[in-house]
Amino acid sequence: MANASNEWRTLVRCQKPLEMHLQRRKWAELEDFQCSSQENASEN
């Protein structure tokens, strides 16, 4: 059982940075989208 919990801990440790990375990418895409939509609006 100790082995399984060890793997679980490693999994969680790896998952946290991954989630943060994905969230950052999502926010970056949102910002890009907002910037491009603002540019389009100012062009019209």
N, CA, C, O and CB atoms as a CASP TS submission, in Angstrom:
PFRMAT TS
TARGET T0000
AUTHOR 0000-0000-0000
METHOD Language model
MODEL 1
PARENT N/A
ATOM      1  N   MET     1       0.831  -1.207   0.000  1.00  0.00           N
ATOM      2  CA  MET     1       0.000   0.000   0.000  1.00  0.00           C
ATOM      3  C   MET     1       0.867   1.259   0.000  1.00  0.00           C
ATOM      4  O   MET     1       0.514   2.275  -0.598  1.00  0.00           O
ATOM      5  CB  MET     1      -0.941   0.005   1.219  1.00  0.00           C
ATOM      6  N   ALA     2       2.011   1.168   0.686  1.00  0.00           N
ATOM      7  CA  ALA     2       2.901   2.328   0.744  1.00  0.00           C
ATOM      8  C   ALA     2       3.373   2.695  -0.660  1.00  0.00           C
ATOM      9  O   ALA     2       3.538   3.871  -0.984  1.00  0.00           O
ATOM     10  CB  ALA     2       4.115   2.044   1.665  1.00  0.00           C
ATOM     11  N   ASN     3       3.585   1.678  -1.484  1.00  0.00           N
ATOM     12  CA  ASN     3       4.052   1.924  -2.839  1.00  0.00           C
ATOM     13  C   ASN     3       3.008   2.705  -3.637  1.00  0.00           C
ATOM     14  O   ASN     3       3.340   3.637  -4.370  1.00  0.00           O
ATOM     15  CB  ASN     3       4.379   0.598  -3.541  1.00  0.00           C
ATOM     16  N   ALA     4       1.755   2.316  -3.485  1.00  0.00           N
ATOM     17  CA  ALA     4       0.674   2.975  -4.220  1.00  0.00           C
ATOM     18  C   ALA     4       0.557   4.439  -3.801  1.00  0.00           C
ATOM     19  O   ALA     4       0.402   5.320  -4.647  1.00  0.00           O
ATOM     20  CB  ALA     4      -0.665   2.244  -3.986  1.00  0.00           C
ATOM     21  N   SER     5       0.632   4.695  -2.500  1.00  0.00           N
ATOM     22  CA  SER     5       0.511   6.081  -2.030  1.00  0.00           C
ATOM     23  C   SER     5       1.712   6.894  -2.500  1.00  0.00           C
ATOM     24  O   SER     5       1.599   8.096  -2.736  1.00  0.00           O
ATOM     25  CB  SER     5       0.396   6.132  -0.481  1.00  0.00           C
ATOM     26  N   ASN     6       2.857   6.237  -2.634  1.00  0.00           N
ATOM     27  CA  ASN     6       4.049   6.916  -3.138  1.00  0.00           C
ATOM     28  C   ASN     6       3.820   7.357  -4.587  1.00  0.00           C
ATOM     29  O   ASN     6       4.129   8.490  -4.954  1.00  0.00           O
ATOM     30  CB  ASN     6       5.294   5.990  -3.038  1.00  0.00           C
ATOM     31  N   GLU     7       3.280   6.459  -5.398  1.00  0.00           N
ATOM     32  CA  GLU     7       2.981   6.797  -6.787  1.00  0.00           C
ATOM     33  C   GLU     7       1.964   7.931  -6.842  1.00  0.00           C
ATOM     34  O   GLU     7       2.070   8.838  -7.667  1.00  0.00           O
ATOM     35  CB  GLU     7       2.455   5.563  -7.549  1.00  0.00           C
ATOM     36  N   TRP     8       0.975   7.865  -5.951  1.00  0.00           N
ATOM     37  CA  TRP     8      -0.075   8.889  -5.913  1.00  0.00           C
ATOM     38  C   TRP     8       0.531  10.253  -5.615  1.00  0.00           C
ATOM     39  O   TRP     8       0.168  11.256  -6.229  1.00  0.00           O
ATOM     40  CB  TRP     8      -1.147   8.537  -4.856  1.00  0.00           C
ATOM     41  N   ARG     9       1.469  10.274  -4.654  1.00  0.00           N
ATOM     42  CA  ARG     9       2.114  11.539  -4.296  1.00  0.00           C
ATOM     43  C   ARG     9       2.873  12.103  -5.502  1.00  0.00           C
ATOM     44  O   ARG     9       2.817  13.299  -5.787  1.00  0.00           O
ATOM     45  CB  ARG     9       3.078  11.341  -3.094  1.00  0.00           C
ATOM     46  N   THR    10       3.573  11.223  -6.193  1.00  0.00           N
ATOM     47  CA  THR    10       4.322  11.664  -7.375  1.00  0.00           C
ATOM     48  C   THR    10       3.366  12.198  -8.426  1.00  0.00           C
ATOM     49  O   THR    10       3.638  13.213  -9.067  1.00  0.00           O
ATOM     50  CB  THR    10       5.167  10.509  -7.957  1.00  0.00           C
ATOM     51  N   LEU    11       2.251  11.514  -8.600  1.00  0.00           N
ATOM     52  CA  LEU    11       1.246  11.918  -9.580  1.00  0.00           C
ATOM     53  C   LEU    11       0.739  13.317  -9.257  1.00  0.00           C
ATOM     54  O   LEU    11       0.662  14.181 -10.129  1.00  0.00           O
ATOM     55  CB  LEU    11       0.075  10.913  -9.612  1.00  0.00           C
ATOM     56  N   VAL    12       0.395  13.525  -7.991  1.00  0.00           N
ATOM     57  CA  VAL    12      -0.131  14.825  -7.567  1.00  0.00           C
ATOM     58  C   VAL    12       0.928  15.905  -7.753  1.00  0.00           C
ATOM     59  O   VAL    12       0.628  17.007  -8.212  1.00  0.00           O
ATOM     60  CB  VAL    12      -0.594  14.776  -6.092  1.00  0.00           C
ATOM     61  N   ARG    13       2.159  15.583  -7.398  1.00  0.00           N
ATOM     62  CA  ARG    13       3.241  16.562  -7.517  1.00  0.00           C
ATOM     63  C   ARG    13       3.429  16.969  -8.975  1.00  0.00           C
ATOM     64  O   ARG    13       3.718  18.130  -9.264  1.00  0.00           O
ATOM     65  CB  ARG    13       4.558  15.990  -6.947  1.00  0.00           C
ATOM     66  N   CYS    14       3.267  16.028  -9.884  1.00  0.00           N
ATOM     67  CA  CYS    14       3.440  16.329 -11.304  1.00  0.00           C
ATOM     68  C   CYS    14       2.211  17.042 -11.857  1.00  0.00           C
ATOM     69  O   CYS    14       2.313  17.850 -12.780  1.00  0.00           O
ATOM     70  CB  CYS    14       3.710  15.041 -12.099  1.00  0.00           C
ATOM     71  N   GLN    15       1.065  16.738 -11.292  1.00  0.00           N
ATOM     72  CA  GLN    15      -0.176  17.276 -11.845  1.00  0.00           C
ATOM     73  C   GLN    15      -0.340  18.757 -11.540  1.00  0.00           C
ATOM     74  O   GLN    15      -0.862  19.510 -12.362  1.00  0.00           O
ATOM     75  CB  GLN    15      -1.366  16.507 -11.305  1.00  0.00           C
ATOM     76  N   LYS    16       0.105  19.176 -10.361  1.00  0.00           N
ATOM     77  CA  LYS    16      -0.077  20.582  -9.965  1.00  0.00           C
ATOM     78  C   LYS    16       0.576  21.541 -10.959  1.00  0.00           C
ATOM     79  O   LYS    16      -0.110  22.420 -11.481  1.00  0.00           O
ATOM     80  CB  LYS    16       0.503  20.817  -8.566  1.00  0.00           C
ATOM     81  N   PRO    17       1.868  21.408 -11.242  1.00  0.00           N
ATOM     82  CA  PRO    17       2.497  22.318 -12.204  1.00  0.00           C
ATOM     83  C   PRO    17       1.835  22.242 -13.570  1.00  0.00           C
ATOM     84  O   PRO    17       1.741  23.247 -14.276  1.00  0.00           O
ATOM     85  CB  PRO    17       3.980  22.003 -12.335  1.00  0.00           C
ATOM     86  N   LEU    18       1.378  21.056 -13.943  1.00  0.00           N
ATOM     87  CA  LEU    18       0.725  20.884 -15.232  1.00  0.00           C
ATOM     88  C   LEU    18      -0.552  21.711 -15.280  1.00  0.00           C
ATOM     89  O   LEU    18      -0.816  22.401 -16.266  1.00  0.00           O
ATOM     90  CB  LEU    18       0.418  19.399 -15.497  1.00  0.00           C
ATOM     91  N   GLU    19      -1.350  21.640 -14.207  1.00  0.00           N
ATOM     92  CA  GLU    19      -2.584  22.427 -14.156  1.00  0.00           C
ATOM     93  C   GLU    19      -2.268  23.912 -14.246  1.00  0.00           C
ATOM     94  O   GLU    19      -2.923  24.654 -14.979  1.00  0.00           O
ATOM     95  CB  GLU    19      -3.369  22.126 -12.865  1.00  0.00           C
ATOM     96  N   MET    20      -1.255  24.342 -13.491  1.00  0.00           N
ATOM     97  CA  MET    20      -0.883  25.754 -13.513  1.00  0.00           C
ATOM     98  C   MET    20      -0.445  26.162 -14.911  1.00  0.00           C
ATOM     99  O   MET    20      -0.789  27.243 -15.390  1.00  0.00           O
ATOM    100  CB  MET    20       0.236  26.037 -12.496  1.00  0.00           C
ATOM    101  N   HIS    21       0.314  25.293 -15.560  1.00  0.00           N
ATOM    102  CA  HIS    21       0.794  25.572 -16.910  1.00  0.00           C
ATOM    103  C   HIS    21      -0.384  25.697 -17.872  1.00  0.00           C
ATOM    104  O   HIS    21      -0.426  26.608 -18.699  1.00  0.00           O
ATOM    105  CB  HIS    21       1.762  24.468 -17.383  1.00  0.00           C
ATOM    106  N   LEU    22      -1.342  24.773 -17.757  1.00  0.00           N
ATOM    107  CA  LEU    22      -2.502  24.806 -18.642  1.00  0.00           C
ATOM    108  C   LEU    22      -3.326  26.055 -18.396  1.00  0.00           C
ATOM    109  O   LEU    22      -3.811  26.681 -19.338  1.00  0.00           O
ATOM    110  CB  LEU    22      -3.364  23.559 -18.450  1.00  0.00           C
ATOM    111  N   GLN    23      -3.486  26.423 -17.118  1.00  0.00           N
ATOM    112  CA  GLN    23      -4.253  27.628 -16.800  1.00  0.00           C
ATOM    113  C   GLN    23      -3.569  28.854 -17.383  1.00  0.00           C
ATOM    114  O   GLN    23      -4.226  29.728 -17.949  1.00  0.00           O
ATOM    115  CB  GLN    23      -4.421  27.783 -15.275  1.00  0.00           C
ATOM    116  N   ARG    24      -2.248  28.919 -17.245  1.00  0.00           N
ATOM    117  CA  ARG    24      -1.512  30.065 -17.786  1.00  0.00           C
ATOM    118  C   ARG    24      -1.704  30.146 -19.293  1.00  0.00           C
ATOM    119  O   ARG    24      -1.906  31.225 -19.850  1.00  0.00           O
ATOM    120  CB  ARG    24      -0.008  29.965 -17.441  1.00  0.00           C
ATOM    121  N   ARG    25      -1.637  28.982 -19.949  1.00  0.00           N
ATOM    122  CA  ARG    25      -1.795  28.976 -21.404  1.00  0.00           C
ATOM    123  C   ARG    25      -3.198  29.446 -21.781  1.00  0.00           C
ATOM    124  O   ARG    25      -3.389  30.178 -22.752  1.00  0.00           O
ATOM    125  CB  ARG    25      -1.526  27.564 -21.978  1.00  0.00           C
ATOM    126  N   LYS    26      -4.186  28.998 -20.975  1.00  0.00           N
ATOM    127  CA  LYS    26      -5.565  29.379 -21.247  1.00  0.00           C
ATOM    128  C   LYS    26      -5.717  30.893 -21.128  1.00  0.00           C
ATOM    129  O   LYS    26      -6.349  31.533 -21.968  1.00  0.00           O
ATOM    130  CB  LYS    26      -6.533  28.657 -20.282  1.00  0.00           C
ATOM    131  N   TRP    27      -5.125  31.459 -20.068  1.00  0.00           N
ATOM    132  CA  TRP    27      -5.213  32.908 -19.860  1.00  0.00           C
ATOM    133  C   TRP    27      -4.496  33.635 -20.987  1.00  0.00           C
ATOM    134  O   TRP    27      -4.973  34.664 -21.466  1.00  0.00           O
ATOM    135  CB  TRP    27      -4.612  33.309 -18.490  1.00  0.00           C
ATOM    136  N   ALA    28      -3.363  33.112 -21.409  1.00  0.00           N
ATOM    137  CA  ALA    28      -2.608  33.747 -22.488  1.00  0.00           C
ATOM    138  C   ALA    28      -3.441  33.757 -23.764  1.00  0.00           C
ATOM    139  O   ALA    28      -3.467  34.756 -24.484  1.00  0.00           O
ATOM    140  CB  ALA    28      -1.262  33.016 -22.725  1.00  0.00           C
ATOM    141  N   GLU    29      -4.123  32.647 -24.046  1.00  0.00           N
ATOM    142  CA  GLU    29      -4.962  32.580 -25.241  1.00  0.00           C
ATOM    143  C   GLU    29      -6.112  33.568 -25.132  1.00  0.00           C
ATOM    144  O   GLU    29      -6.476  34.225 -26.107  1.00  0.00           O
ATOM    145  CB  GLU    29      -5.501  31.152 -25.451  1.00  0.00           C
ATOM    146  N   LEU    30      -6.688  33.666 -23.920  1.00  0.00           N
ATOM    147  CA  LEU    30      -7.783  34.617 -23.705  1.00  0.00           C
ATOM    148  C   LEU    30      -7.301  36.039 -23.953  1.00  0.00           C
ATOM    149  O   LEU    30      -7.985  36.825 -24.609  1.00  0.00           O
ATOM    150  CB  LEU    30      -8.350  34.486 -22.275  1.00  0.00           C
ATOM    151  N   GLU    31      -6.127  36.370 -23.429  1.00  0.00           N
ATOM    152  CA  GLU    31      -5.588  37.717 -23.608  1.00  0.00           C
ATOM    153  C   GLU    31      -5.323  37.985 -25.085  1.00  0.00           C
ATOM    154  O   GLU    31      -5.611  39.072 -25.588  1.00  0.00           O
ATOM    155  CB  GLU    31      -4.295  37.901 -22.787  1.00  0.00           C
ATOM    156  N   ASP    32      -4.773  36.990 -25.776  1.00  0.00           N
ATOM    157  CA  ASP    32      -4.528  37.144 -27.211  1.00  0.00           C
ATOM    158  C   ASP    32      -5.842  37.407 -27.931  1.00  0.00           C
ATOM    159  O   ASP    32      -5.928  38.274 -28.801  1.00  0.00           O
ATOM    160  CB  ASP    32      -3.834  35.889 -27.792  1.00  0.00           C
ATOM    161  N   PHE    33      -6.860  36.648 -27.556  1.00  0.00           N
ATOM    162  CA  PHE    33      -8.166  36.786 -28.197  1.00  0.00           C
ATOM    163  C   PHE    33      -8.741  38.178 -27.945  1.00  0.00           C
ATOM    164  O   PHE    33      -9.261  38.816 -28.860  1.00  0.00           O
ATOM    165  CB  PHE    33      -9.137  35.704 -27.683  1.00  0.00           C
ATOM    166  N   GLN    34      -8.644  38.645 -26.705  1.00  0.00           N
ATOM    167  CA  GLN    34      -9.165  39.972 -26.367  1.00  0.00           C
ATOM    168  C   GLN    34      -8.402  41.047 -27.129  1.00  0.00           C
ATOM    169  O   GLN    34      -8.998  41.993 -27.644  1.00  0.00           O
ATOM    170  CB  GLN    34      -9.074  40.225 -24.847  1.00  0.00           C
ATOM    171  N   CYS    35      -7.090  40.901 -27.198  1.00  0.00           N
ATOM    172  CA  CYS    35      -6.273  41.889 -27.907  1.00  0.00           C
ATOM    173  C   CYS    35      -6.658  41.930 -29.380  1.00  0.00           C
ATOM    174  O   CYS    35      -6.835  43.010 -29.944  1.00  0.00           O
ATOM    175  CB  CYS    35      -4.770  41.568 -27.754  1.00  0.00           C
ATOM    176  N   SER    36      -6.787  40.775 -30.003  1.00  0.00           N
ATOM    177  CA  SER    36      -7.089  40.729 -31.428  1.00  0.00           C
ATOM    178  C   SER    36      -8.502  41.248 -31.688  1.00  0.00           C
ATOM    179  O   SER    36      -8.738  41.903 -32.703  1.00  0.00           O
ATOM    180  CB  SER    36      -6.934  39.295 -31.968  1.00  0.00           C
ATOM    181  N   SER    37      -9.438  40.966 -30.791  1.00  0.00           N
ATOM    182  CA  SER    37     -10.809  41.443 -30.990  1.00  0.00           C
ATOM    183  C   SER    37     -10.864  42.958 -30.814  1.00  0.00           C
ATOM    184  O   SER    37     -11.639  43.634 -31.490  1.00  0.00           O
ATOM    185  CB  SER    37     -11.782  40.748 -30.004  1.00  0.00           C
ATOM    186  N   GLN    38     -10.041  43.496 -29.907  1.00  0.00           N
ATOM    187  CA  GLN    38      -9.991  44.948 -29.720  1.00  0.00           C
ATOM    188  C   GLN    38      -9.390  45.604 -30.965  1.00  0.00           C
ATOM    189  O   GLN    38      -9.858  46.651 -31.412  1.00  0.00           O
ATOM    190  CB  GLN    38      -9.161  45.317 -28.451  1.00  0.00           C
ATOM    191  N   GLU    39      -8.359  44.983 -31.515  1.00  0.00           N
ATOM    192  CA  GLU    39      -7.736  45.523 -32.726  1.00  0.00           C
ATOM    193  C   GLU    39      -8.748  45.537 -33.864  1.00  0.00           C
ATOM    194  O   GLU    39      -8.840  46.508 -34.614  1.00  0.00           O
ATOM    195  CB  GLU    39      -6.487  44.695 -33.122  1.00  0.00           C
ATOM    196  N   ASN    40      -9.503  44.455 -33.985  1.00  0.00           N
ATOM    197  CA  ASN    40     -10.507  44.380 -35.038  1.00  0.00           C
ATOM    198  C   ASN    40     -11.565  45.456 -34.841  1.00  0.00           C
ATOM    199  O   ASN    40     -12.026  46.062 -35.808  1.00  0.00           O
ATOM    200  CB  ASN    40     -11.158  42.990 -35.067  1.00  0.00           C
ATOM    201  N   ALA    41     -11.949  45.695 -33.595  1.00  0.00           N
ATOM    202  CA  ALA    41     -12.976  46.691 -33.303  1.00  0.00           C
ATOM    203  C   ALA    41     -12.476  48.087 -33.657  1.00  0.00           C
ATOM    204  O   ALA    41     -13.237  48.898 -34.183  1.00  0.00           O
ATOM    205  CB  ALA    41     -13.387  46.628 -31.820  1.00  0.00           C
ATOM    206  N   SER    42     -11.216  48.375 -33.376  1.00  0.00           N
ATOM    207  CA  SER    42     -10.676  49.714 -33.652  1.00  0.00           C
ATOM    208  C   SER    42     -10.506  49.915 -35.158  1.00  0.00           C
ATOM    209  O   SER    42     -10.547  51.048 -35.637  1.00  0.00           O
ATOM    210  CB  SER    42      -9.319  49.919 -32.925  1.00  0.00           C
ATOM    211  N   GLU    43     -10.317  48.836 -35.901  1.00  0.00           N
ATOM    212  CA  GLU    43     -10.157  48.953 -37.352  1.00  0.00           C
ATOM    213  C   GLU    43     -11.475  49.320 -38.004  1.00  0.00           C
ATOM    214  O   GLU    43     -11.500  50.084 -38.969  1.00  0.00           O
ATOM    215  CB  GLU    43      -9.617  47.646 -37.948  1.00  0.00           C
ATOM    216  N   ASN    44     -12.553  48.792 -37.498  1.00  0.00           N
ATOM    217  CA  ASN    44     -13.869  49.015 -38.123  1.00  0.00           C
ATOM    218  C   ASN    44     -14.309  50.462 -38.010  1.00  0.00           C
ATOM    219  O   ASN    44     -15.389  50.817 -38.483  1.00  0.00           O
ATOM    220  CB  ASN    44     -14.920  48.113 -37.486  1.00  0.00           C
TER
END
